[in-house]
Amino acid sequence: MIMEYEKMLERGLTELPESAKEKQRFEIPNVRGHIEGTKTIISNFTQIADLLGRKPEHLLKFVLRELATSGEIKGSQAVLKRKISASRVNEKIKKYADEFVFCSECGKPDTQLVNEKGTLFMKCAACGVKHPVKSYI
């Protein structure tokens, strides 16, 4: 009986399409931008926030705190009031994703931020876990 099950399982796995076998990795795009005088302009900021499934204001507030600077969103761009390298901004966005996007249990990015009675929770749609996170807004 067990041998039949293992044979059926093996046969089923060999018949799966390649797209079902490979795991897709969630990748955060690198920031695109430039330095303008004493300011850093990130031109794809809202696109990054959309891909992460978070409000640009929440992401910006986190990045500004981490980089100890001020800034604002203008259209789809973020304007930081200091010269900052793209690698440092990418590092902070990755830190944001680790803290506010990727599930601490299963590691998937299928999460959303939910405000319940004044407390911000990150809820995972993949595994169902829910835990409190810092608000930043």
C-alpha positions in Angstrom: 0.0 0.0 0.0 2.8 2.5 0.9 4.7 1.6 -2.2 1.7 2.3 -4.4 1.3 5.8 -2.7 5.0 6.6 -3.2 4.8 5.5 -6.9 1.7 7.6 -7.4 3.4 10.6 -5.7 6.6 10.2 -7.8 4.5 10.0 -11.0 2.5 13.0 -10.0 5.7 15.0 -9.4 7.1 14.1 -12.8 4.0 15.2 -14.5 3.9 18.6 -13.0 4.7 21.5 -15.4 8.1 23.1 -14.8 6.4 26.4 -13.8 4.8 24.6 -10.8 8.1 23.1 -9.7 10.2 26.2 -9.5 9.8 28.6 -6.6 9.5 32.3 -7.7 11.6 34.6 -5.6 10.2 38.0 -4.6 12.7 40.7 -5.5 12.7 44.3 -4.4 13.7 46.5 -7.2 16.7 48.8 -6.7 16.0 52.5 -6.3 16.4 54.7 -9.4 17.3 58.3 -8.9 19.9 61.0 -8.8 21.4 63.7 -6.6 20.3 67.2 -7.2 22.3 69.7 -5.3 22.0 68.6 -1.7 18.9 66.5 -2.3 18.5 62.9 -3.3 15.6 62.2 -5.7 14.3 58.6 -5.9 12.2 58.4 -9.1 10.7 54.9 -8.6 9.7 55.3 -4.9 5.9 54.8 -5.3 6.4 51.9 -7.6 8.6 50.2 -5.0 5.9 50.9 -2.3 3.2 49.4 -4.6 5.3 46.3 -5.3 5.7 45.8 -1.5 2.0 46.4 -1.1 2.5 49.3 1.4 1.5 52.9 1.5 4.4 55.2 0.2 4.0 57.4 3.2 4.6 54.5 5.6 7.7 53.4 3.7 9.0 56.9 3.4 8.6 57.6 7.2 10.6 54.4 7.9 13.4 55.3 5.4 13.6 58.9 6.7 13.9 57.7 10.3 16.5 55.1 9.4 18.6 57.6 7.4 18.1 60.4 10.0 16.9 63.0 7.4 13.8 64.7 6.2 11.9 64.4 3.0 8.7 64.2 1.1 6.8 62.5 -1.7 6.3 64.5 -4.8 4.2 62.7 -7.4 5.8 59.2 -7.8 9.2 60.4 -6.4 10.6 60.7 -3.0 12.8 63.7 -2.3 15.3 63.3 0.6 16.8 66.5 1.9 20.4 65.1 2.0 22.8 63.4 -0.3 22.5 59.6 0.3 23.9 56.8 -1.8 21.5 54.5 -3.6 23.0 51.5 -1.8 22.1 53.0 1.6 18.5 53.6 0.5 18.3 50.1 -0.9 19.6 48.7 2.4 16.9 50.6 4.3 14.1 49.5 2.0 15.3 45.8 2.4 15.2 46.3 6.2 11.7 47.7 5.8 10.6 44.7 3.8 12.1 42.3 6.4 10.2 44.1 9.2 6.9 45.0 7.5 6.4 42.8 4.4 7.9 39.3 4.8 6.1 37.0 7.2 8.2 36.1 10.2 6.7 32.6 10.2 6.7 31.4 6.6 8.9 34.2 4.9 6.4 35.0 2.2 5.5 38.5 1.1 1.8 37.9 1.1 1.1 40.1 4.1 -1.0 43.2 4.8 -0.9 45.8 7.6 -4.1 45.9 9.6 -5.0 48.5 12.2 -7.0 47.0 15.1 -8.0 49.2 18.0 -5.0 51.5 17.5 -2.5 48.6 17.2 -0.9 47.9 13.8 -0.7 44.2 13.0 1.0 42.4 10.1 -1.3 39.6 8.9 -0.1 36.8 6.5 -2.5 35.6 3.9 -0.3 32.5 3.2 0.0 31.0 6.7 -2.5 33.1 8.7 -0.2 34.3 11.4 -0.8 37.8 12.9 1.6 39.8 15.0 2.0 43.5 16.1 4.5 45.8 14.3 5.6 49.4 14.9 3.2 52.0 13.4 5.5 54.7 12.0 2.4 56.7 11.2 
